Amino acid sequence: MLTLDQLRHLLRESAGADEDVDLDGDILDTGFEALGYDSIALIETVARIGREHGVRFDDDAVTTVRTPRELLELVNDANVLRAG
């Protein structure tokens, strides 16, 4: 299961962080664009999650996530399906 703290770490390492954005704040429902992450940064983050957590994602599913909460749900649902 991927946690919000792990996602924060991956976002920082994969795509950096805008100095004006507080990733340590309440970001679950903040859009990735508002956090300073474009689609390329999100793709890099998702690719890294796939490599590190052994999760495969449907390309369409990845492009529909808009917030950290949605990405966590996608990753953790995929982990549940994979484990089941």
N, CA, C and O of each residue as an XYZ file, in Angstrom:
336
protein
N       0.843     -1.172      0.000
C       0.000      0.000      0.000
C       0.898      1.247      0.000
O       1.800      1.378      0.827
N       0.634      2.140     -0.926
C       1.379      3.387     -1.034
C       0.724      4.430     -0.135
O      -0.489      4.633     -0.187
N       1.531      5.084      0.684
C       1.022      6.107      1.589
C       1.226      7.497      0.995
O       1.962      7.666      0.022
N       0.574      8.475      1.584
C       0.746      9.846      1.139
C       2.190     10.299      1.324
O       2.732     10.987      0.459
N       2.815      9.931      2.425
C       4.209     10.314      2.642
C       5.133      9.708      1.585
O       6.063     10.366      1.120
N       4.877      8.459      1.207
C       5.676      7.836      0.152
C       5.452      8.545     -1.179
O       6.394      8.748     -1.945
N       4.207      8.920     -1.452
C       3.911      9.644     -2.686
C       4.611     10.991     -2.697
O       5.169     11.384     -3.722
N       4.594     11.704     -1.585
C       5.316     12.986     -1.504
C       6.785     12.800     -1.857
O       7.355     13.568     -2.632
N       7.380     11.777     -1.279
C       8.804     11.485     -1.534
C       9.040     11.210     -3.019
O       9.996     11.718     -3.605
N       8.173     10.409     -3.617
C       8.314     10.093     -5.040
C       8.121     11.329     -5.915
O       8.839     11.511     -6.898
N       7.163     12.173     -5.565
C       6.949     13.400     -6.333
C       8.189     14.278     -6.288
O       8.615     14.815     -7.311
N       8.759     14.422     -5.118
C       9.967     15.251     -4.976
C      11.141     14.668     -5.761
O      11.871     15.402     -6.428
N      11.320     13.358     -5.681
C      12.461     12.727     -6.348
C      12.265     12.610     -7.857
O      13.221     12.761     -8.617
N      11.058     12.349     -8.289
C      10.808     12.137     -9.714
C      10.751     13.441    -10.486
O      11.274     13.539    -11.596
N      10.122     14.427     -9.902
C       9.859     15.636    -10.668
C      10.233     16.910     -9.938
O       9.977     18.006    -10.437
N      10.829     16.786     -8.778
C      11.181     17.979     -8.026
C       9.946     18.579     -7.380
O       8.861     17.999     -7.409
N      10.134     19.745     -6.800
C       9.007     20.429     -6.163
C       9.212     21.923     -6.307
O      10.315     22.434     -6.118
N       8.154     22.605     -6.638
C       8.169     24.053     -6.705
C       8.357     24.579     -5.290
O       7.674     24.137     -4.366
N       9.273     25.514     -5.116
C       9.553     26.045     -3.784
C       8.335     26.702     -3.155
O       8.260     26.811     -1.931
N       7.382     27.142     -3.967
C       6.186     27.804     -3.454
C       5.107     26.817     -3.014
O       4.094     27.225     -2.446
N       5.311     25.543     -3.266
C       4.308     24.528     -2.940
C       4.737     23.774     -1.695
O       5.871     23.307     -1.592
N       3.819     23.663     -0.761
C       4.072     22.927      0.479
C       3.516     21.520      0.340
O       2.340     21.286      0.618
N       4.347     20.587     -0.085
C       3.893     19.202     -0.226
C       3.597     18.558      1.122
O       2.936     17.522      1.185
N       4.085     19.168      2.199
C       3.838     18.611      3.520
C       2.478     19.025      4.059
O       2.031     18.494      5.076
N       1.821     19.954      3.401
C       0.504     20.395      3.834
C      -0.577     19.401      3.435
O      -0.289     18.260      3.073
N      -1.814     19.849      3.508
C      -2.961     19.024      3.166
C      -3.135     19.043      1.652
O      -3.812     19.918      1.112
N      -2.523     18.077      0.968
C      -2.503     18.080     -0.500
C      -3.379     17.008     -1.128
O      -3.457     16.935     -2.354
N      -4.031     16.186     -0.346
C      -4.770     15.048     -0.899
C      -5.727     15.433     -2.016
O      -5.831     14.725     -3.018
N      -6.424     16.549     -1.851
C      -7.420     16.938     -2.846
C      -7.006     18.157     -3.653
O      -7.842     18.802     -4.286
N      -5.720     18.472     -3.630
C      -5.182     19.576     -4.429
C      -4.760     19.021     -5.787
O      -4.078     17.999     -5.864
N      -5.167     19.693     -6.843
C      -4.821     19.234     -8.180
C      -3.320     19.237     -8.416
O      -2.596     20.082     -7.889
N      -2.863     18.274     -9.220
C      -1.429     18.203     -9.510
C      -0.925     19.484    -10.179
O       0.200     19.913     -9.921
N      -1.742     20.092    -11.029
C      -1.324     21.346    -11.666
C      -1.093     22.431    -10.627
O      -0.125     23.185    -10.723
N      -1.970     22.518     -9.637
C      -1.814     23.507     -8.569
C      -0.562     23.228     -7.742
O       0.019     24.140     -7.153
N      -0.158     21.973     -7.703
C       1.055     21.592     -6.978
C       2.310     21.797     -7.821
O       3.427     21.620     -7.335
N       2.123     22.168     -9.081
C       3.260     22.420     -9.953
C       3.718     21.215    -10.758
O       4.833     21.207    -11.279
N       2.870     20.193    -10.869
C       3.232     18.985    -11.604
C       2.411     18.879    -12.877
O       1.183     18.812    -12.836
N       3.106     18.863    -14.012
C       2.418     18.710    -15.293
C       2.287     17.224    -15.628
O       2.700     16.366    -14.848
N       1.718     16.933    -16.777
C       1.468     15.535    -17.142
C       2.762     14.737    -17.275
O       2.789     13.552    -16.946
N       3.823     15.363    -17.748
C       5.102     14.644    -17.893
C       5.664     14.280    -16.524
O       6.175     13.177    -16.336
N       5.573     15.197    -15.577
C       6.046     14.913    -14.222
C       5.226     13.794    -13.593
O       5.762     12.937    -12.890
N       3.936     13.811    -13.848
C       3.069     12.781    -13.301
C       3.363     11.421    -13.933
O       3.351     10.404    -13.240
N       3.624     11.394    -15.227
C       3.975     10.146    -15.907
C       5.266      9.573    -15.330
O       5.365      8.366    -15.111
N       6.250     10.424    -15.086
C       7.509      9.972    -14.487
C       7.275      9.400    -13.090
O       7.845      8.370    -12.730
N       6.443     10.067    -12.317
C       6.127      9.584    -10.970
C       5.420      8.237    -11.028
O       5.754      7.323    -10.273
N       4.451      8.113    -11.916
C       3.703      6.865    -12.052
C       4.616      5.735    -12.548
O       4.488      4.594    -12.106
N       5.525      6.052    -13.457
C       6.474      5.036    -13.934
C       7.341      4.542    -12.785
O       7.619      3.348    -12.669
N       7.753      5.449    -11.960
C       8.585      5.056    -10.818
C       7.782      4.215     -9.822
O       8.291      3.233     -9.282
N       6.537      4.600     -9.583
C       5.682      3.798     -8.706
C       5.557      2.393     -9.273
O       5.630      1.410     -8.535
N       5.367      2.299    -10.583
C       5.265      0.988    -11.226
C       6.504      0.149    -11.017
O       6.413     -1.036    -10.696
N       7.665      0.762    -11.199
C       8.934      0.029    -11.026
C       9.142     -0.391     -9.575
O       9.515     -1.532     -9.302
N       8.903      0.519     -8.659
C       9.216      0.257     -7.255
C       8.169     -0.591     -6.543
O       8.475     -1.257     -5.554
N       6.945     -0.569     -7.037
C       5.868     -1.286     -6.352
C       5.276     -2.405     -7.191
O       4.331     -3.070     -6.766
N       5.830     -2.617     -8.386
C       5.381     -3.720     -9.226
C       3.948     -3.608     -9.706
O       3.265     -4.613     -9.902
N       3.497     -2.371     -9.895
C       2.121     -2.134    -10.314
C       2.123     -1.697    -11.769
O       2.946     -0.877    -12.177
N       1.204     -2.243    -12.546
C       1.033     -1.821    -13.940
C      -0.267     -1.042    -14.041
O      -1.283     -1.406    -13.449
N      -0.207      0.028    -14.801
C      -1.363      0.896    -14.934
C      -1.829      0.970    -16.373
O      -1.023      0.918    -17.301
N      -3.114      1.090    -16.551
C      -3.706      1.384    -17.844
C      -3.380      2.846    -18.154
O      -3.579      3.715    -17.304
N      -2.884      3.126    -19.355
C      -2.507      4.493    -19.715
C      -3.651      5.476    -19.535
O      -3.439      6.603    -19.089
N      -4.857      5.059    -19.877
C      -6.001      5.944    -19.734
C      -6.293      6.261    -18.270
O      -6.663      7.387    -17.939
N      -6.129      5.289    -17.411
C      -6.394      5.498    -15.988
C      -5.444      6.535    -15.413
O      -5.844      7.382    -14.614
N      -4.195      6.464    -15.820
C      -3.195      7.397    -15.306
C      -3.510      8.827    -15.726
O      -3.302      9.761    -14.951
N      -4.004      9.005    -16.934
C      -4.277     10.369    -17.405
C      -5.525     10.970    -16.781
O      -5.764     12.169    -16.923
N      -6.322     10.166    -16.096
C      -7.543     10.700    -15.488
C      -7.345     11.159    -14.052
O      -8.189     11.883    -13.522
N      -6.256     10.759    -13.411
C      -6.057     11.174    -12.020
C      -5.660     12.647    -11.980
O      -4.813     13.103    -12.748
N      -6.284     13.364    -11.079
C      -6.049     14.807    -10.978
C      -5.476     15.239     -9.640
O      -4.941     16.341     -9.515
N      -5.586     14.368     -8.631
C      -5.139     14.732     -7.281
C      -4.325     13.588     -6.670
O      -4.406     12.451     -7.134
N      -3.554     13.884     -5.646
C      -2.843     12.806     -4.947
C      -3.785     11.730     -4.412
O      -3.447     10.547     -4.434
N      -4.963     12.130     -3.933
C      -5.923     11.132     -3.436
C      -6.299     10.145     -4.547
O      -6.323      8.934     -4.327
N      -6.591     10.670     -5.736
C      -6.972      9.806     -6.849
C      -5.828      8.886     -7.258
O      -6.057      7.723     -7.589
N      -4.600      9.398     -7.239
C      -3.455      8.562     -7.596
C      -3.239      7.471     -6.552
O      -2.980      6.320     -6.903
N      -3.342      7.821     -5.288
C      -3.193      6.817     -4.231
C      -4.258      5.729     -4.354
O      -3.961      4.545     -4.192
N      -5.496      6.129     -4.640
C      -6.564      5.142     -4.811
C      -6.278      4.228     -5.998
O      -6.493      3.018     -5.922
N      -5.796      4.806     -7.091
C      -5.467      4.003     -8.270
C      -4.367      2.998     -7.956
O      -4.484      1.820     -8.295
N      -3.308      3.454     -7.313
C      -2.181      2.582     -6.983
C      -2.611      1.502     -6.003
O      -2.314      0.322     -6.194
N      -3.308      1.911     -4.961
C      -3.667      0.941     -3.917
C      -4.732     -0.033     -4.399
O      -4.723     -1.192     -3.983
N      -5.641      0.393     -5.256
C      -6.603     -0.538     -5.855
C      -5.877     -1.547     -6.740
O      -6.220     -2.729     -6.735
N      -4.886     -1.101     -7.494
C      -4.108     -2.003     -8.347
C      -3.341     -3.013     -7.488
O      -3.236     -4.185     -7.850
N      -2.809     -2.562     -6.360
C      -2.098     -3.463     -5.458
C      -3.036     -4.514     -4.885
O      -2.650     -5.675     -4.745
N      -4.260     -4.125     -4.553
C      -5.235     -5.071     -4.013
C      -5.586     -6.101     -5.090
O      -5.650     -7.296     -4.802
N      -5.811     -5.655     -6.314
C      -6.136     -6.585     -7.395
C      -4.988     -7.543     -7.672
O      -5.196     -8.733     -7.906
N      -3.774     -7.006     -7.641
C      -2.600     -7.834     -7.911
C      -2.411     -8.890     -6.820
O      -2.054    -10.034     -7.101
N      -2.657     -8.485     -5.568
C      -2.472     -9.408     -4.446
C      -3.586    -10.448     -4.372
O      -3.385    -11.548     -3.857
N      -4.775    -10.089     -4.895
C      -5.920    -10.988     -4.806
C      -5.882    -12.008     -5.841
O      -6.777    -12.851     -5.910
